[in-house]
Amino acid sequence: MQEIDVQEESIHPTEESLKVMAPLKDIPITTSTVTRSLLDQRQVWNLNEAVKYTTGISPSLNYGGFQTFTMRGFRGPVIMVDGARDERMNLSNSAPVTSLASVEKIEYLKGPAAILYGHSAVGGILNIVRKKPTEAFTANMTATYGSWNTKEVNAGAGGAINSKR
């Protein structure tokens, strides 16, 4: 019988906002993630409801529909979409995301380490990671009806736009 040497190196997926291929346990930054499976399980359709499943963020609705956040006591957070800073929050004083149909996960990079991403990031940053494009056609739709005549419809589709690659 011959001797067999089996070795494995495993790097657990990191937060996309960190842009570092290292295990989360080796990175001295506190992060929190709201995954797609949690959003589906809890039937969460908007960003205000989604961030309630992480600690350190206080969401609020102003004037009925403007989504604002307080992160660790600081107002005016930095919101990123797929790792790129989204300045629409600063212009409208409301989170730019209305539907989570195309969102894969929401990452929250907590505290002053987020200052690496520029001004106003003292409380942290929210990185909204959208679903990756697919070659094959995919579609999903959810409709709910609830108390007080509440109705929600959430739909998404993906796939190639044409047959060329």
N, C-alpha and C positions, 0 to 999 in steps of 0.2 A: 504494500500500500504506500502511495506517495504522500508526502506532506503537502498540504494546501494552506496557503496563507491568504486569508480574506481580510481586506481592509475596506472601510467605508468612511467617507467624509461627507457629512451632512450639514448643510447650511439651511436653516429654517428661513422661510421667506421673511423679508423685513418690510417695514413700512416704505411705501414708494416715495414718501416725502423726504425720507432720510438720504436716499440715493447712495447707500452704503451696503455692499454685499457682506454682511456680517450677522451672526446670530443676535437677536434682540437682547439676549442676556449680557452680551459684551458691549452694548452701547449704553453710555451713561445718560440717556435722555428718556424721559417718561413719555410713553405714547399710549393711546387707546384707540381701538378700532371697532366700528360698527359694520359688521359684514352683511352681505346680501342675504344670507340665510336668516339672520336675525330680523332684517327688514321684512322679509317675506313671512316669517313666523308671527311677527307682531302686527302685520298688516299696516306698516308705516308708509305713508305716501308723501310726507313733506320733511324738509330738513329740521324744522323746529321739533317735530316728534322724534326724529331719529337721534338727535343729540341728547335726548333725555336718557338714553341708554349708556351714557358715559359720564364720568365724574369731572367736575371742574367747569362745566358750561351751564349757564343759566339762559335758556332761550326765552324770548318774549315776543308777543305780537303787538305792534303799535298801530293804532288807528285801524284795527280790524284785519290788516293783511301784510303789514311791513314786518318782516322777520329780522329781529336784531338779537345779538348775543352778548353776554358778559362772560369773559373767560378769566377765571381766577381773580375776579374783581376789576378787570380792565374792560372797558367798552371799546367798540370799534375794532373788532378782530381782523386778522388777515385771513382771507378765504382764497384757496388755490383750487384750480381745476386741473387734474392730471399733472400736478407738479408746477404749473405756471400760475403766477399770481394773477388774481382776478380783481381788478380795481372797480368793478361795478358796484361793490358794496359801499365804497367811499362816495360814489356819485349819488346813489339813491338812498343811502342809509338803510338798505334792506338787502337781505341775502338774495343773490341772483338766481338761485335754483328753485324752481317751482314744482317740479316733479322728480321723483327718484326712479323713474322707469329705466333710465339708462345708466344708473349708478351701480357699480360693483361693490364699493365699500367707501366708508367715510373714515378718514384717519384724523386723529387729534394729537398734535405734537404739543405737549404741555409746557408751560412756563417760559422762563427767560432764555432757554436754549434756542427757542424759536426766533430769536432776534437775528439769527443768521439769515433770515428771509427778509430783512429790511425793517423799515419804520413800522410802528404800530403793532408789532408782533410780541410785545412783552408778555401778554397773557397766554399766548399760544397761537397756533394756526390750525385751520381746518383744511384738509386736503380731500377734495371730492374726486374719487377715482372712478372714471366711467368704464363701462364694459368694453372689452377689446373687440375689434372688428372680426367677423368670421367670414369664411368663404361660402359656407353652406347657409341657406336661408334658415333663420330662426325667428320665432315670434312668441310672444306671451301676452296674455290679457287676464286681468282680474277685475271682477265687478262685485261690489258688495252693497247691501241694503241694510240699514240698521235703524236704531231707535230715532224717534223724532223725524222720520222721513229722510234720514241721511242716506245719500247715494254717492258712491265712489267708483270711478272707472280708471284703471291704470293699464296702459298698453305699451308695448315696445316691439320693434322688429329690427332684424339685422341681416346682413348677407352682402354678397357682391352686388355692385350697382350694374355692372355689365360683365360679359364673359371674358374680357381681356384681363390679363394679370399685370 
